[in-house]
Amino acid sequence: MDKIFDKLQSVSDRYDELNELISDPEIIADTQKFMKLSKEEGSLRETVETYNKYKKISKQLDDDETMLREKLDSEMEEMVKSEISDLKDQKAKLEEQMKLLLIPKDPNDEKNIIMEIRGAAGGDEASLFAADLYNMYTKYAERQGWKIEVIDETDTEVGGFKEIVLMITGDKVYSKLKHENGAHRVQRIPSTESAGRVHTSTATVGVMPEEEDVDIDIDPGDIRTDVYRSSGAGGQHINKTSSAVRMTHLPTGIVVAMQDERSQQQNRAKAMRVLKARVYDYYKQKEQNEYDEKRKDAIGTGDRSERIRTYNYPQNRVTDHRIGLTLNKLDKIMDGDLDDIIDALIVSDQAKKLEKLNDSEA
């Protein structure tokens, strides 16, 4: 635990320094700097409080063990032994808690997200499943008190989605939905299947943190913007106004088209939000030439053999293949009850990071 304690002491020292800084009148006068330092102080508070509690319990444990070596009457000896046992249990729990608190935090966890859901392998049935996933995430977001905004959508004649792009805003959205990134497989009897055979189809889900100006600075000279007339329903307005926008980020070749709104200005704003998220997602990969392969690994091609999760309707079963979790409550999950899956994925992710932390300590 020596390396762990060194890290904890560094965090504690930084926390004390931050408390001094945010009490400085000059810092208080600089609103932006004050907010930044206050946010950092708040992020360290739980770790420092846990560390201080650990030190207090360790000191009490040492005192009790010293007392036990003295000559005590039998009643006092039993009482001290009982207290030592309790303190050791508390100390062990706090050690594990401190390790979890030291796991590097994903800087994107607090952010809102842009989610892209696409029908993949399976034709009409895949587009219908994409719509089912959209409904599932919408209901989950409602349970979390989040807000969902449809940024763009391309529907199909059967009532599904070829693609739908969402903005989900709220508390720690990315932290809970980032593990939804990948290919989702459905096994069920399509409504158009007369012989009652189970078909397998897929839809892909892409989850990207929303990026603001402070996070990524895109040179306006790197963006080519084309405007054109929207297609589809809309009457005379569609025919007369060039309100649709297509933005191309020239260095990466990323293209975003938006025609959801009637105003060109509104479509420009929405297109830029999506473009920033996609460009950030591109550049955060360590090597640019690995981008396509990593996106394939993250989101998948949509092929039936690729999946992070399977939704089996005949057996009312959902299986997440990454962690081997199977739940026989597909009906509830499709109604937005995703907590069991998402919590299990977060715990699994923490366990992997904790293992790395323990390896670095060894």
C-alpha positions as CSV (number, residue, x, y, z in Angstrom):
1,M,0.0,0.0,0.0
2,D,3.0,2.3,0.2
3,K,2.6,3.7,-3.4
4,I,-1.1,4.1,-2.7
5,F,-0.4,6.1,0.4
6,D,2.1,8.3,-1.4
7,K,-0.7,9.1,-4.0
8,L,-3.2,9.7,-1.2
9,Q,-0.9,12.1,0.6
10,S,-0.2,14.0,-2.7
11,V,-4.0,14.3,-3.2
12,S,-4.4,15.5,0.4
13,D,-1.6,18.1,0.0
14,R,-3.2,19.4,-3.2
15,Y,-6.6,19.6,-1.5
16,D,-5.1,21.8,1.3
17,E,-3.4,23.9,-1.4
18,L,-6.7,24.4,-3.3
19,N,-8.5,25.4,-0.1
20,E,-6.0,28.1,0.5
21,L,-6.2,29.3,-3.1
22,I,-10.0,29.6,-3.2
23,S,-9.8,31.7,0.0
24,D,-7.5,34.2,-1.8
25,P,-9.4,37.4,-2.6
26,E,-7.5,37.7,-5.9
27,I,-8.7,34.2,-6.9
28,I,-12.3,34.9,-5.8
29,A,-12.3,38.0,-8.0
30,D,-11.3,35.9,-11.0
31,T,-14.6,34.0,-11.5
32,Q,-13.4,31.6,-14.2
33,K,-10.3,30.6,-12.2
34,F,-12.3,30.4,-8.9
35,M,-14.8,28.1,-10.6
36,K,-12.1,25.9,-12.0
37,L,-10.2,25.5,-8.7
38,S,-13.5,25.0,-6.8
39,K,-14.5,22.2,-9.2
40,E,-11.0,20.5,-8.7
41,E,-11.4,20.9,-4.9
42,G,-14.8,19.3,-5.0
43,S,-13.5,16.4,-7.0
44,L,-10.9,15.6,-4.4
45,R,-13.0,16.1,-1.3
46,E,-14.4,12.5,-1.0
47,T,-10.9,11.0,-1.4
48,V,-9.4,13.2,1.2
49,E,-12.2,12.7,3.7
50,T,-11.9,8.9,3.3
51,Y,-8.1,9.1,3.7
52,N,-8.4,11.2,6.9
53,K,-11.0,8.7,8.3
54,Y,-8.5,5.9,7.5
55,K,-5.7,7.7,9.3
56,K,-8.0,8.3,12.4
57,I,-9.0,4.6,12.5
58,S,-5.4,3.5,12.1
59,K,-4.3,5.7,15.0
60,Q,-7.1,4.3,17.2
61,L,-6.2,0.8,16.2
62,D,-2.6,1.4,17.2
63,D,-3.7,2.8,20.5
64,D,-5.9,-0.1,21.2
65,E,-3.2,-2.6,20.4
66,T,-0.8,-0.8,22.7
67,M,-3.4,-0.9,25.4
68,L,-3.9,-4.6,24.9
69,R,-0.2,-5.2,25.7
70,E,-0.8,-3.7,29.1
71,K,-2.2,-5.5,32.1
72,L,-6.0,-5.3,31.8
73,D,-8.8,-7.0,33.7
74,S,-10.7,-9.6,31.7
75,E,-13.7,-7.4,31.0
76,M,-11.6,-4.5,29.6
77,E,-9.5,-6.9,27.6
78,E,-12.5,-8.4,25.9
79,M,-13.9,-4.9,25.2
80,V,-10.6,-3.8,23.6
81,K,-10.3,-7.0,21.5
82,S,-13.8,-6.5,20.2
83,E,-13.1,-2.9,19.3
84,I,-9.8,-4.0,17.5
85,S,-11.8,-6.5,15.5
86,D,-14.3,-3.8,14.4
87,L,-11.5,-1.3,13.6
88,K,-9.7,-3.9,11.4
89,D,-12.9,-4.5,9.4
90,Q,-13.4,-0.8,8.9
91,K,-9.7,-0.3,8.0
92,A,-9.9,-3.0,5.3
93,K,-13.1,-1.6,3.8
94,L,-11.5,1.9,3.7
95,E,-8.4,0.6,2.0
96,E,-10.6,-0.9,-0.8
97,Q,-12.6,2.4,-1.0
98,M,-9.5,4.5,-1.3
99,K,-8.2,2.3,-4.1
100,L,-11.4,2.8,-6.0
101,L,-11.2,6.6,-5.4
102,L,-7.7,6.6,-6.8
103,I,-8.8,5.0,-10.1
104,P,-8.1,7.5,-12.9
105,K,-11.4,9.2,-13.7
106,D,-12.6,9.5,-17.3
107,P,-12.5,13.2,-18.1
108,N,-15.6,12.8,-20.2
109,D,-17.8,11.1,-17.5
110,E,-19.5,14.4,-16.6
111,K,-20.4,15.3,-20.2
112,N,-23.5,15.1,-22.2
113,I,-23.5,12.8,-25.2
114,I,-24.3,12.5,-28.9
115,M,-25.7,9.0,-29.6
116,E,-26.0,7.6,-33.1
117,I,-28.2,4.6,-33.6
118,R,-28.2,2.8,-37.0
119,G,-30.0,-0.1,-38.5
120,A,-27.3,-2.5,-39.7
121,A,-27.6,-6.1,-40.9
122,G,-31.2,-7.3,-41.4
123,G,-32.9,-4.8,-43.7
124,D,-36.3,-3.6,-42.5
125,E,-36.1,-5.6,-39.3
126,A,-32.8,-3.9,-38.4
127,S,-34.3,-0.5,-38.9
128,L,-37.2,-1.5,-36.6
129,F,-34.8,-2.7,-34.0
130,A,-32.9,0.6,-34.2
131,A,-36.3,2.3,-33.4
132,D,-36.7,-0.1,-30.4
133,L,-33.3,0.8,-29.1
134,Y,-34.2,4.5,-29.5
135,N,-37.3,4.0,-27.4
136,M,-35.3,2.0,-24.8
137,Y,-32.8,4.7,-24.3
138,T,-35.5,7.4,-24.3
139,K,-37.3,5.7,-21.5
140,Y,-34.0,5.1,-19.6
141,A,-33.2,8.8,-20.0
142,E,-36.6,9.8,-18.6
143,R,-35.9,7.6,-15.5
144,Q,-32.6,9.4,-15.0
145,G,-34.2,12.8,-15.4
146,W,-32.2,13.5,-18.5
147,K,-33.3,15.4,-21.6
148,I,-33.3,13.9,-25.1
149,E,-33.2,15.9,-28.3
150,V,-33.4,14.4,-31.8
151,I,-30.8,16.1,-33.9
152,D,-31.3,14.1,-37.1
153,E,-33.2,11.1,-38.3
154,T,-33.6,9.1,-41.4
155,D,-36.7,6.8,-41.1
156,T,-37.8,3.9,-43.2
157,E,-41.1,3.0,-44.8
158,V,-41.8,0.3,-42.2
159,G,-41.6,2.7,-39.3
160,G,-38.0,2.1,-38.3
161,F,-34.8,4.2,-38.5
162,K,-32.0,3.8,-41.0
163,E,-30.2,6.3,-38.6
164,I,-31.2,8.5,-35.7
165,V,-28.9,11.0,-34.0
166,L,-29.7,12.1,-30.4
167,M,-28.3,14.7,-28.0
168,I,-28.7,13.5,-24.4
169,T,-28.1,16.0,-21.6
170,G,-28.1,15.7,-17.9
171,D,-26.0,14.5,-14.9
172,K,-23.1,12.2,-15.8
173,V,-24.7,10.9,-19.0
174,Y,-21.5,9.7,-20.6
175,S,-20.4,7.8,-17.5
176,K,-23.5,5.7,-17.7
177,L,-24.0,5.3,-21.4
178,K,-20.4,5.0,-22.8
179,H,-20.5,1.2,-22.5
180,E,-23.5,1.1,-24.9
181,N,-21.0,1.7,-27.8
182,G,-21.1,-1.3,-30.1
183,A,-23.3,-3.7,-32.2
184,H,-26.5,-4.9,-30.6
185,R,-28.1,-8.1,-31.9
186,V,-31.7,-9.0,-31.8
187,Q,-33.3,-12.5,-32.2
188,R,-37.0,-12.5,-32.8
189,I,-39.8,-13.4,-35.3
190,P,-40.3,-10.4,-37.5
191,S,-43.9,-9.2,-38.0
192,T,-43.5,-10.0,-41.7
193,E,-42.4,-13.6,-41.1
194,S,-45.3,-15.8,-42.1
195,A,-43.5,-19.1,-41.2
196,G,-42.8,-18.0,-37.6
197,R,-39.0,-18.4,-38.0
198,V,-36.7,-16.5,-35.6
199,H,-34.4,-14.0,-37.5
200,T,-31.2,-12.3,-36.4
201,S,-30.6,-8.6,-37.1
202,T,-28.3,-5.9,-35.7
203,A,-28.2,-2.2,-35.0
204,T,-25.1,-0.2,-34.0
205,V,-24.9,2.4,-31.3
206,G,-22.3,5.0,-31.2
207,V,-21.8,7.1,-28.1
208,M,-19.6,10.3,-28.2
209,P,-19.1,13.0,-25.5
210,E,-20.4,16.4,-26.6
211,E,-17.5,18.8,-27.1
212,E,-17.6,22.5,-26.4
213,D,-15.3,25.2,-27.7
214,V,-12.9,24.8,-24.7
215,D,-12.5,21.1,-25.5
216,I,-11.7,21.2,-29.2
217,D,-10.9,24.1,-31.4
218,I,-11.8,23.5,-35.1
219,D,-10.2,25.9,-37.6
220,P,-13.1,27.4,-39.6
221,G,-10.8,27.1,-42.6
222,D,-10.9,23.3,-42.2
223,I,-14.6,23.1,-42.7
224,R,-16.4,23.2,-46.1
225,T,-20.1,24.0,-45.8
226,D,-22.6,23.3,-48.5
227,V,-26.2,24.3,-48.4
228,Y,-28.9,22.7,-50.4
229,R,-32.7,22.1,-50.5
230,S,-34.1,19.7,-48.0
231,S,-35.8,16.6,-49.3
232,G,-38.9,14.9,-48.0
233,A,-42.1,16.2,-46.5
234,G,-42.4,19.9,-46.0
235,G,-44.5,21.4,-48.8
236,Q,-43.5,24.5,-50.6
237,H,-41.0,25.5,-48.0
238,I,-38.8,22.5,-48.8
239,N,-38.9,23.3,-52.5
240,K,-38.0,27.0,-52.2
241,T,-35.5,27.3,-49.4
242,S,-31.9,26.0,-49.3
243,S,-32.0,25.2,-45.5
244,A,-30.2,21.9,-45.4
245,V,-26.5,22.0,-44.5
246,R,-23.6,19.6,-45.2
247,M,-20.4,20.2,-43.3
248,T,-17.1,18.5,-44.3
249,H,-14.1,18.5,-42.0
250,L,-11.4,18.5,-44.6
251,P,-8.4,17.1,-42.6
252,T,-10.4,14.0,-41.5
253,G,-13.0,13.7,-44.2
254,I,-15.8,13.6,-41.6
255,V,-19.2,14.6,-43.1
256,V,-22.3,15.8,-41.2
257,A,-25.5,16.5,-43.1
258,M,-28.4,18.2,-41.3
259,Q,-31.9,19.0,-42.7
260,D,-34.1,18.5,-39.7
261,E,-34.8,22.2,-39.0
262,R,-36.5,24.7,-41.4
263,S,-33.9,27.4,-40.7
264,Q,-30.4,27.1,-42.3
265,Q,-29.0,28.7,-39.1
266,Q,-30.5,26.0,-36.9
267,N,-29.2,23.3,-39.1
268,R,-25.7,24.8,-39.1
269,A,-25.7,24.9,-35.2
270,K,-26.8,21.2,-35.0
271,A,-24.4,20.1,-37.6
272,M,-21.5,21.8,-35.8
273,R,-22.4,20.1,-32.5
274,V,-22.3,16.7,-34.2
275,L,-19.2,17.5,-36.2
276,K,-17.3,18.6,-33.1
277,A,-18.2,15.3,-31.3
278,R,-17.1,13.2,-34.3
279,V,-13.9,15.1,-34.8
280,Y,-13.0,14.9,-31.1
281,D,-13.8,11.2,-31.3
282,Y,-11.4,10.9,-34.2
283,Y,-8.5,12.8,-32.7
284,K,-8.6,11.2,-29.2
285,Q,-7.3,7.9,-30.8
286,K,-3.6,7.7,-30.2
287,E,-2.7,7.2,-33.8
288,Q,-4.7,8.7,-36.6
289,N,-4.0,5.7,-38.9
290,E,-5.6,3.4,-36.4
291,Y,-8.9,5.3,-36.3
292,D,-10.9,3.2,-38.8
293,E,-9.8,-0.1,-37.1
294,K,-10.6,1.3,-33.6
295,R,-14.0,2.6,-34.7
296,K,-14.7,-0.9,-36.2
297,D,-13.7,-2.4,-32.8
298,A,-15.8,0.1,-30.8
299,I,-19.0,0.3,-32.9
300,G,-18.6,-2.7,-35.2
301,T,-19.6,-3.1,-38.8
302,G,-23.1,-4.4,-37.8
303,D,-22.3,-7.9,-39.1
304,R,-24.4,-10.5,-37.2
305,S,-21.3,-12.2,-35.8
306,E,-20.2,-9.0,-34.1
307,R,-22.1,-8.0,-31.0
308,I,-21.7,-6.6,-27.5
309,R,-25.3,-7.7,-26.5
310,T,-28.0,-10.0,-27.6
311,Y,-31.7,-9.4,-27.2
312,N,-33.6,-12.7,-27.4
313,Y,-37.3,-12.1,-27.6
314,P,-38.7,-15.7,-27.6
315,Q,-36.9,-16.4,-24.3
316,N,-37.3,-12.8,-22.9
317,R,-33.5,-12.8,-22.4
318,V,-30.8,-10.2,-22.7
319,T,-27.1,-11.2,-22.6
320,D,-24.2,-8.8,-22.4
321,H,-21.3,-10.8,-23.9
322,R,-18.5,-8.6,-22.5
323,I,-19.2,-9.5,-18.9
324,G,-21.2,-12.7,-19.3
325,L,-24.3,-11.2,-17.8
326,T,-27.7,-12.8,-18.7
327,L,-31.0,-11.3,-17.5
328,N,-34.4,-12.9,-18.2
329,K,-36.3,-9.6,-18.2
330,L,-36.0,-8.3,-21.8
331,D,-39.5,-6.8,-21.6
332,K,-38.4,-4.6,-18.6
333,I,-35.1,-3.7,-20.2
334,M,-36.7,-2.6,-23.5
335,D,-39.0,-0.4,-21.3
336,G,-35.9,1.4,-20.1
337,D,-35.0,-0.6,-17.0
338,L,-31.2,-0.7,-17.8
339,D,-29.8,-0.2,-14.3
340,D,-28.7,-3.8,-13.7
341,I,-26.8,-3.9,-17.0
342,I,-25.2,-0.5,-16.7
343,D,-24.3,-0.9,-13.1
344,A,-22.6,-4.3,-13.8
345,L,-20.6,-2.8,-16.7
346,I,-19.4,0.1,-14.5
347,V,-18.4,-2.4,-11.8
348,S,-16.6,-4.5,-14.3
349,D,-14.7,-1.5,-15.7
350,Q,-13.7,-0.4,-12.2
351,A,-12.5,-4.0,-11.4
352,K,-10.2,-3.9,-14.4
353,K,-8.8,-0.5,-13.5
354,L,-8.3,-1.6,-9.9
355,E,-6.4,-4.6,-11.1
356,K,-4.1,-2.3,-13.0
357,L,-3.7,-0.1,-10.0
358,N,-2.8,-3.1,-7.8
359,D,-0.3,-4.3,-10.5
360,S,1.4,-0.9,-10.5
361,E,1.7,-1.1,-6.7
362,A,3.3,-4.6,-6.8
